[in-house]
Amino acid sequence: MTSPYTPPKVWTWDAANGGQFASINRPISGATHEKPLPKGKQPLQLYSLATPNGVKVTIMLEELLALGKTNAEYDAWLISIKDGDQFGSGFVEINPNSKIPALLDTTNGSRVFESGAILLYLAEKFGAFLSSEPAKRTEALNWLFWQMGSAPFVGGGFGHFYAYAPEKYEYPINRYAMEAKRQLDVLDKQLANNEFVAGDEYSIADMAIWPWYGGLVLGRLYDAAEFLDVASYKHVLRWAKQLDQRPAVQRGYSVNRNWGDGPQLPERHSSADFDNIRG
């Protein structure tokens, strides 16, 4: 049992509070340094990293291109969050919240940040992966926003305390493992009667949820598959494996990736880049 913590009356920032991201986390917003963002020739400029939130968007872009939506061509620039690239002046101009991914649409000057907002923006811009039928559209949005609201408990909660915190503590790990498993059970029951998350059509809901919950059950997040007994969520596992076979998902998973096992494409500027992929 660890010693109890008594919070002070007023919290103050201790920059050396430990953990993998202690050197970049801070309680204020804004740029820390001048650094303009690079820009390529493609209509869409993506600034990201292949975390689950980043993978959502690269999967969507690759799926759009697979449909023949040539105006969805994009340059994908690597943002190293461990090096603090997200606090550069150029990135903060596109996303004042300093989180990846961030998108600049050069055809109209729109900046788009928050991964769910980017998926919705692209679906509406290109008329794909989001039904125009009100009931189907609403169901897909239900699950898109479920993911946006639920995943922080998996990443910032379970993932942080299980994999990234400087020490392992029973209470937070148990608390967030319980919540992660509850969410997996919600998803498992939904997929028991549906091929895809929102029904019989592949949608942005699947693209949002797969990098997080598919990643968990495929053993790609936090080295926690055995701990969470992911094999018991057989419907999630069936769906995760099904999406994992999609060529666009495989390509999107590799973009802006510069670590780990498997294919890596730190930057992507055209489809030809996949010919020289690492791994």
C-alpha positions in Angstrom: 0.0 0.0 0.0 1.4 3.4 -1.0 1.5 6.3 1.4 -1.7 8.4 1.1 -1.5 11.6 -0.8 -2.9 14.8 0.7 -3.6 17.3 -2.0 -2.4 20.9 -1.3 -4.9 23.7 -1.2 -3.6 25.0 -4.5 -2.0 22.7 -7.0 1.3 23.7 -8.5 3.2 22.3 -11.5 6.0 19.9 -10.7 7.8 19.5 -14.0 9.7 16.4 -12.7 6.6 14.4 -11.9 7.7 11.3 -13.7 6.3 9.2 -16.4 7.2 8.8 -20.1 5.8 12.2 -21.1 6.8 14.2 -18.1 9.2 16.3 -20.1 6.5 17.6 -22.5 3.3 17.7 -20.3 2.5 21.1 -18.9 -0.6 22.9 -17.6 -0.5 25.8 -20.1 -1.3 26.0 -23.8 0.4 27.8 -26.7 3.6 27.5 -28.7 6.9 26.9 -26.9 9.0 27.6 -30.0 8.9 28.9 -33.5 8.6 26.1 -36.1 6.7 26.5 -39.3 5.0 23.4 -40.7 6.2 21.9 -44.0 3.7 21.8 -46.8 3.6 19.5 -49.8 1.8 19.6 -53.1 -1.3 17.5 -52.2 -4.7 19.0 -51.5 -4.7 17.8 -47.9 -1.9 18.3 -45.4 -1.9 16.0 -42.4 0.3 16.5 -39.4 0.2 13.4 -37.2 1.7 10.4 -35.6 0.5 6.7 -35.8 -1.1 6.7 -32.4 -4.6 5.3 -32.4 -6.0 8.8 -33.0 -3.6 9.4 -35.8 -4.3 6.0 -37.4 -8.1 6.8 -37.6 -7.4 9.6 -40.1 -4.8 7.8 -42.3 -7.2 4.9 -42.6 -10.0 7.2 -43.7 -7.7 8.9 -46.3 -6.5 5.6 -47.7 -10.1 4.3 -47.9 -11.2 7.4 -49.8 -8.3 7.0 -52.2 -9.3 3.3 -52.6 -12.7 4.5 -53.7 -11.2 6.6 -56.4 -11.5 10.0 -54.5 -8.4 11.5 -56.1 -8.9 14.8 -54.4 -8.3 13.0 -51.1 -4.6 12.8 -51.9 -2.5 13.9 -48.9 0.9 14.7 -47.6 1.4 13.1 -44.1 4.0 14.8 -42.0 5.4 13.2 -38.9 4.8 15.1 -35.6 7.1 13.7 -32.9 5.1 14.3 -29.7 8.0 13.1 -27.5 10.2 15.9 -29.1 7.4 18.4 -28.5 6.7 19.1 -32.2 3.0 19.7 -31.3 4.1 22.8 -29.4 5.7 24.4 -32.5 4.1 27.7 -33.6 3.0 26.2 -37.0 1.2 23.3 -35.4 -0.5 25.4 -32.7 -1.9 27.6 -35.5 -3.7 24.6 -36.9 -4.6 23.0 -33.5 -4.4 25.3 -30.5 -4.9 22.2 -28.3 -1.5 20.8 -29.4 -2.7 17.3 -30.0 -2.4 15.1 -33.1 -3.8 14.7 -35.7 -4.4 18.1 -37.4 -5.4 18.6 -41.0 -5.2 21.6 -43.3 -7.4 21.5 -46.4 -5.6 23.7 -48.9 -8.5 23.8 -51.3 -10.5 26.0 -48.9 -8.1 27.0 -46.1 -10.0 25.0 -43.5 -8.1 23.8 -40.4 -9.6 20.7 -38.8 -8.5 19.2 -35.4 -9.7 16.5 -33.2 -9.7 13.1 -34.9 -13.5 12.7 -34.8 -14.0 16.1 -36.4 -11.5 15.2 -39.1 -13.4 11.9 -39.9 -16.7 13.7 -40.0 -15.2 16.6 -42.2 -13.8 14.1 -44.7 -16.9 12.0 -44.8 -19.1 15.0 -45.6 -16.5 16.5 -48.0 -16.3 13.4 -50.1 -19.7 11.9 -49.5 -18.4 8.5 -48.3 -18.4 6.3 -45.2 -21.3 8.1 -43.6 -24.8 7.3 -44.8 -27.1 10.1 -45.9 -30.1 8.1 -44.5 -30.9 9.8 -41.2 -31.3 6.7 -39.1 -28.0 5.1 -40.4 -26.1 8.4 -40.2 -27.3 8.9 -36.6 -26.2 5.4 -35.6 -22.8 5.9 -37.0 -22.4 9.2 -35.2 -23.6 7.6 -32.0 -20.7 5.2 -32.1 -18.2 7.8 -33.4 -18.9 10.0 -30.4 -19.0 6.9 -28.1 -15.4 6.3 -29.1 -14.4 10.0 -28.6 -15.9 10.0 -25.1 -14.8 6.5 -24.1 -11.3 6.1 -25.3 -9.7 8.5 -22.9 -10.5 6.0 -20.2 -8.6 3.4 -22.2 -5.6 5.5 -23.2 -5.2 8.2 -20.5 -6.6 5.9 -17.9 -5.8 2.3 -18.4 -2.9 2.7 -20.8 -1.2 5.4 -18.7 -1.3 3.6 -15.4 -0.7 0.1 -16.8 2.1 0.9 -19.3 3.5 4.4 -18.9 3.3 5.5 -15.3 6.7 5.5 -13.4 5.3 3.0 -10.9 2.4 0.5 -11.0 -0.4 1.1 -8.5 -3.2 -1.3 -7.9 -6.1 1.1 -7.4 -5.8 3.1 -10.8 -4.9 -0.1 -12.8 -7.9 -1.9 -11.4 -10.2 1.1 -11.8 -9.4 1.6 -15.4 -9.0 -2.1 -16.3 -12.6 -2.5 -15.1 -13.7 0.4 -17.3 -11.8 -0.8 -20.3 -13.4 -4.2 -20.0 -16.8 -2.7 -19.6 -16.3 -0.8 -22.9 -15.1 -3.9 -24.7 -18.2 -5.7 -23.5 -20.4 -2.9 -24.8 -18.7 -3.2 -28.2 -18.8 -7.0 -28.1 -22.6 -7.0 -27.6 -23.1 -4.5 -30.4 -21.0 -6.5 -32.8 -22.7 -9.8 -31.9 -25.6 -8.7 -34.2 -23.9 -6.4 -36.6 -21.1 -7.0 -39.2 -19.8 -3.5 -38.5 -20.1 -1.2 -35.5 -23.0 0.9 -36.8 -24.8 -1.9 -38.7 -24.3 -3.5 -42.1 -22.2 -0.7 -43.6 -18.5 0.1 -43.0 -18.3 3.7 -41.7 -16.3 6.3 -39.9 -17.4 4.7 -36.7 -15.4 1.6 -37.5 -12.4 3.7 -38.5 -12.5 5.6 -35.2 -13.0 2.5 -33.0 -10.7 0.0 -34.6 -7.3 1.6 -33.8 -8.2 1.7 -30.1 -10.3 -1.4 -29.4 -9.2 -3.4 -32.4 -5.6 -2.6 -31.3 -6.4 -3.9 -27.8 -7.8 -7.2 -28.9 -5.1 -7.7 -31.6 -2.4 -7.3 -28.9 -1.0 -4.0 -30.3 -1.7 -1.7 -27.4 0.0 -1.6 -24.0 1.0 -5.3 -24.1 -2.2 -5.9 -22.3 -4.0 -8.6 -24.3 -3.6 -11.3 -21.7 -4.2 -9.0 -18.8 -7.6 -7.9 -20.2 -8.5 -11.4 -21.4 -9.3 -10.0 -24.9 -9.9 -13.5 -26.3 -13.2 -13.5 -24.4 -14.5 -10.7 -26.6 -15.0 -12.9 -29.6 -17.2 -10.6 -31.7 -14.8 -7.7 -31.3 -12.0 -10.0 -32.2 -13.8 -11.2 -35.3 -14.5 -7.6 -36.4 -10.9 -6.5 -35.6 -9.4 -9.2 -37.7 -11.8 -8.5 -40.6 -10.8 -4.8 -40.7 -7.2 -5.7 -40.4 -7.4 -7.5 -43.7 -8.5 -4.4 -45.6 -5.6 -3.1 -47.8 -6.5 0.6 -47.0 -6.4 -0.2 -43.2 -3.0 -1.8 -43.6 -1.7 1.2 -45.5 -3.2 3.7 -43.1 -1.8 1.8 -40.1 1.7 2.2 -41.4 1.6 6.0 -42.2 3.4 8.3 -39.8 4.7 5.2 -37.9 8.4 5.3 -37.0 8.5 2.7 -34.2 7.5 -0.9 -33.3 7.1 -4.0 -35.3 5.6 -4.1 -38.8 5.6 -1.7 -41.8 6.6 1.9 -41.2 6.1 4.9 -43.4 7.1 7.9 -41.3 6.1 10.3 -44.1 3.7 9.8 -47.0 3.4 12.1 -50.0 2.0 9.8 -52.7 0.8 6.2 -53.1 4.2 5.4 -54.6 5.7 5.8 -51.2 4.3 2.5 -50.1 6.7 0.8 -52.6 9.6 1.6 -50.4 8.0 1.0 -47.0 10.1 -0.1 -44.1 9.5 -3.5 -42.4 
